[in-house]
Amino acid sequence: MAGDDGSDLAFETSGTTSGRRAVVQALRRGGKAAFVGVGSDEAVINPTEIIGRELTLMGSYVLPLGQTYELVDFLSNRGVSFDPIVTHRYSIDDAAEAYQVADAPHASKVVFRWE
């Protein structure tokens, strides 16, 4: 739940410096965030902020498949669109190019169109 003083929970998958900072800033005191996947290796989190606001931050390379379904269901039931974060769309035939773009810092989310 989110209130005027921030969110209880947050989930960050972009791996970008700005995304990671935004998630920490969006949490209320005692909030929790999961950072999934690898991205920028730039230091972005101030330990004093974590301690002072009693935040819990967790990192993982992957999200368990069951939790992925739960997350998509949660967002879908609330009318949250993924379109604003998708920066590039590729056919599976262009997978090599898609992975190169996904690895670049200017891409937010790259998806495959199954046509």
N, C-alpha and C positions, 0 to 999 in steps of 0.2 A: 504494500500500500504506500502511496505517496501522499504527503500532506504539505502544508505550507512550509514546514521545516525540513523537508526532504523525503527521500524514499527509505523504506525499511530494507529493501532488497534491490540489487542491480546486477545486471549480467552484461559483460563487455566481451565482444568477439572481434572487433575490428583490429585490435593490436596496435592502433595508432596512438601516438603520444597524446593528441588532443582527446581522443576517446577515453583513454585511461584516466586522464586528469578530470574529465567531465563526470565520469562515474564516481570517483571519490568525492568530488564537490557536490554531487547530487544526493549523497547519503546523509540521513539525519544521524544524530548521536545514537550510537549503538547499531548503526546500519551494517549490512553485510553485502559484499560484492564478490562475484566470481569472474575471473579473467580467464577466458578459454582461448587457447591457440597461441601461436607465437607471432610476434610482430616486432615493433621497434624495441631496440635494446637501450634506448635513452632512459635515464633515471627520471621518473616523473612523480614519484610519491614521496611526500615529506613525512618521515616517521613521527614527528611531533604532532602532525594533524591526525594520524592514526591513533596515537595514544590519547591525545586530548579529547577526541570525539569518540573514543572507545569503539573504533571500527573493526570489523572482521573482514579480512581480504583473503581470498583463496584463489589459487592458480591451478590450471589443469591444461594438458595438451588437448584433451578431447572431452566431450560431454557424453556420458553414457547414452546409448540410443533411446532407452526408455525415457530419460529426462528430456531428450530432444523432442520427442513426441509431446510430452507434457508442456514444454515451453511453447511449441508451435500452437498447440490447442489453447493454451492460456491467452496468447496474443491474438489468435483468430477470434476467440469468443469475445474479446474486448474491442474488436474492430481495428486492431493495430496493423498497419500496412508495412510490409518490408520494402516497398518500392523506393522510399526516400534514401535508403542506405545502399541500394544496388547501383553501382556506378558503371558496370559493364555487363553485357549479356553476350554469350557465345553459343554457337552450335557445337555439339560434341565433336564435330569434324574439325573444329578449330581449337581443340583442347591444348595443343602445345602453346599457341599464342595466348590463350586464356590463362594458363599457368604462369607464363612470363609476366603478364600484366598483373596478375594477382600478387606476384612477388614484389612488385614495384611499390614504392611508398605512396604514389598518387591514387592508387585504387582503394576504394572502401570495401565493397563486396563485389565479387565476380560470380556470376551464376551461369549455368548451362541451360539453354533452351532445348527441350527434347521434342523436336519437330520431325 
